[in-house]
Amino acid sequence: MKVLPGRPRMVRSGRRGRPKKVYQKEEVQLVPCEDVASIAVMNDPKSVAEALSCHESKEWFEAMKREYEALVKNNTWEIVNRPQRQKVITCQYAPVARLSSIRTILAISANYGLIAHQLDFVSAYLNGEIEEEIYMEIPEKRDEVLKYSKGLKATSGDPCVYFERRGRELAIAAMYVDDVIIASNNTARLNELKKALEKSFKMDDMGPIHYCLGIEIKQSANGDIEMSQKNYIMDILEKFRIMNSKPVETQIDASGKLSAELFPRTETEKAEMQNMPYRSLVGSLMYLSVSTRPDIAFAVSLLSQFNENYGSQHWTGAKRVLRYLKKTASYRLRFHRNSGALVGFSDADWGGNSDDRRSYTGYVFKFGNAAISWESRKQRTVALSSTEAEYMALSEACKEAMHLKRMIEEITGLCKSVVLQSDNQSALKLAKNPAFHAGTKHIDIRYHFIREAAERKDVELRYLPTEQMMADVLTKGLFKPKHEKCISEIGLGNLCGESPKQFNNVGEVLGHIVD
């Protein structure tokens, strides 16, 4: 908020008190209705009819025409009468790689000296012959459907991430709908992979990776890879009219609590809040929080709990995240060559939700110097103690640790174990000691998964002092010093300076990766 100076107040002791805060009018009032209407216009059409009636109808028509012609050229489907006793699906499915998998691949590329490029496939999933009968709805049609003869085959496996090792050569590919990231430590192998794909698919070679999935990705000459979304942030700042607002140091007010009790109580406030694009704003922040900005993950998770009944303070809290993003728009994740160790940090805020007294789980995993996976969520059940809350958080983090470990081990041949750290000694003892405990016998069996993983030595549990726990930023609002320390440890910020010198010979880096 913009604060204007007020007159100093006299306190009982006779000394001059702090000036009273006087807020500018535009910061107290909400977005006017006409501004909300202009914001709504900027959203994508939700149907074919909307697309063909909007101000960009010509562009939408040309895009649909190109897609339709590609489908016809491929003999992808035929129009048939609606079959009896057959399930007809809608056109909303496409295999995508997890964003954490994409970050992991980029971290591996930076660590092991791989060169990353990107491709764009034309009708990528409409080339393979399929044996099953698949029917799909036709927009605006009731009696006829599409019967598919081509599509993606072998969907029982993972169609999103592929890799191949040939001695000291490594090649990786990740697929997100029709966007593909490929990486290899051998330029000839990279070109060979492109040519092999060109034989089966029509595609556009976009060259060195630079922009993918709304994320700016830059690989420097020494192999470092940076991920940021500055352009995306500037777009949503402009969309929600925050460009002229005063920036703030943290994404959420550490001294305040948002709760369901702050819902609109008067008819006037209810009418005002109905015009606020709260859900649209939270949705815009959601993609940012899961892509490159773990520092706003807790704030977005908290704000999303009020999507169905939000008040003026919730709206102010959502705008605060935008004001924080205005100050930190250039923040980025940066991966460079490092030890290649996978380390996790798990934390919980016991009873942090003031409405139902459930706790918050937060975890983050770093591959070397920067985060590749993180999550902030409210726990499913009420924890009866901080030990129980931290134990449940450890179990959730352990599941993600197993996924990341398996992926990195398959690709690189390394990562035999994962270090998972917590700042609660009792939770660590509970995870390491499977003996019966009367005080914890009620804990759901699903959370004891951590014990089995520790016994198999898939994860190595360690204690980390609270002041060093970077996952704190994923469970609660923090004051500036701790907040900045956490995001710096995560590997997020205005990073500059030289990275460690990269190996000149890729064999020095990948010498340990053998069949």
WOQUI-V211455 format. One record per residue. N is the residue number from 1. BURIAL is + if it has 9 or more other ideal C-beta (glycine too) atoms within 8 Angstrom, else -. Layout:
N BURIAL
N BURIAL
//
This chain:
1 -
2 -
3 -
4 -
5 -
6 -
7 -
8 -
9 +
10 -
11 -
12 -
13 -
14 -
15 -
16 -
17 -
18 -
19 +
20 -
21 -
22 -
23 +
24 +
25 -
26 -
27 +
28 -
29 -
30 +
31 +
32 -
33 -
34 -
35 +
36 +
37 -
38 -
39 +
40 +
41 -
42 -
43 -
44 -
45 +
46 -
47 -
48 +
49 -
50 +
51 +
52 +
53 -
54 +
55 -
56 -
57 +
58 -
59 -
60 +
61 +
62 -
63 -
64 +
65 -
66 -
67 +
68 -
69 -
70 +
71 +
72 -
73 -
74 +
75 -
76 +
77 +
78 -
79 -
80 +
81 -
82 +
83 +
84 -
85 -
86 -
87 -
88 +
89 +
90 -
91 -
92 -
93 -
94 -
95 +
96 -
97 +
98 -
99 +
100 +
101 +
102 +
103 +
104 +
105 +
106 +
107 +
108 +
109 +
110 +
111 +
112 +
113 +
114 +
115 +
116 +
117 +
118 +
119 +
120 +
121 +
122 +
123 +
124 +
125 +
126 +
127 +
128 -
129 -
130 +
131 -
132 -
133 -
134 +
135 +
136 +
137 +
138 +
139 -
140 -
141 -
142 -
143 -
144 +
145 +
146 +
147 +
148 +
149 +
150 +
151 +
152 +
153 -
154 -
155 -
156 -
157 -
158 -
159 -
160 +
161 +
162 -
163 +
164 -
165 +
166 -
167 -
168 +
169 +
170 +
171 +
172 +
173 +
174 +
175 +
176 +
177 -
178 +
179 +
180 +
181 +
182 +
183 +
184 +
185 +
186 +
187 -
188 -
189 +
190 +
191 -
192 -
193 +
194 +
195 -
196 -
197 +
198 -
199 -
200 -
201 +
202 -
203 +
204 -
205 -
206 +
207 -
208 -
209 +
210 +
211 -
212 +
213 -
214 -
215 +
216 +
217 +
218 -
219 +
220 -
221 -
222 -
223 +
224 +
225 +
226 +
227 +
228 +
229 +
230 +
231 -
232 +
233 +
234 +
235 -
236 +
237 +
238 -
239 +
240 +
241 +
242 +
243 -
244 -
245 +
246 -
247 -
248 +
249 -
250 +
251 +
252 +
253 -
254 +
255 -
256 -
257 -
258 +
259 -
260 -
261 -
262 +
263 +
264 +
265 -
266 -
267 -
268 -
269 +
270 +
271 -
272 +
273 +
274 -
275 +
276 +
277 +
278 +
279 -
280 +
281 +
282 +
283 -
284 +
285 +
286 +
287 +
288 +
289 +
290 -
291 +
292 +
293 +
294 +
295 +
296 +
297 +
298 +
299 +
300 +
301 +
302 +
303 +
304 +
305 -
306 +
307 -
308 -
309 -
310 +
311 +
312 +
313 -
314 +
315 +
316 -
317 +
318 +
319 +
320 +
321 +
322 +
323 +
324 +
325 +
326 +
327 +
328 -
329 +
330 -
331 +
332 +
333 +
334 +
335 +
336 +
337 +
338 +
339 -
340 +
341 -
342 +
343 +
344 +
345 +
346 +
347 +
348 +
349 +
350 +
351 +
352 +
353 +
354 -
355 -
356 -
357 -
358 +
359 +
360 +
361 +
362 +
363 +
364 +
365 +
366 +
367 +
368 +
369 -
370 +
371 +
372 +
373 +
374 +
375 +
376 +
377 -
378 +
379 +
380 -
381 -
382 +
383 +
384 -
385 -
386 +
387 +
388 +
389 +
390 +
391 +
392 +
393 +
394 +
395 +
396 +
397 +
398 +
399 +
400 +
401 +
402 +
403 -
404 +
405 +
406 -
407 +
408 +
409 +
410 -
411 +
412 +
413 -
414 +
415 +
416 -
417 +
418 +
419 +
420 +
421 +
422 +
423 +
424 +
425 -
426 +
427 +
428 +
429 -
430 +
431 +
432 -
433 -
434 -
435 -
436 -
437 -
438 -
439 -
440 +
441 -
442 -
443 +
444 -
445 -
446 -
447 +
448 +
449 +
450 +
451 +
452 -
453 +
454 +
455 -
456 -
457 -
458 +
459 +
460 +
461 +
462 +
463 -
464 +
465 -
466 -
467 -
468 -
469 +
470 +
471 +
472 +
473 +
474 +
475 +
476 +
477 +
478 +
479 -
480 -
481 -
482 +
483 +
484 -
485 +
486 +
487 +
488 +
489 -
490 +
491 +
492 +
493 -
494 -
495 -
496 -
497 -
498 -
499 +
500 -
501 -
502 +
503 +
504 -
505 -
506 +
507 -
508 -
509 +
510 +
511 -
512 -
513 +
514 -
515 -
//
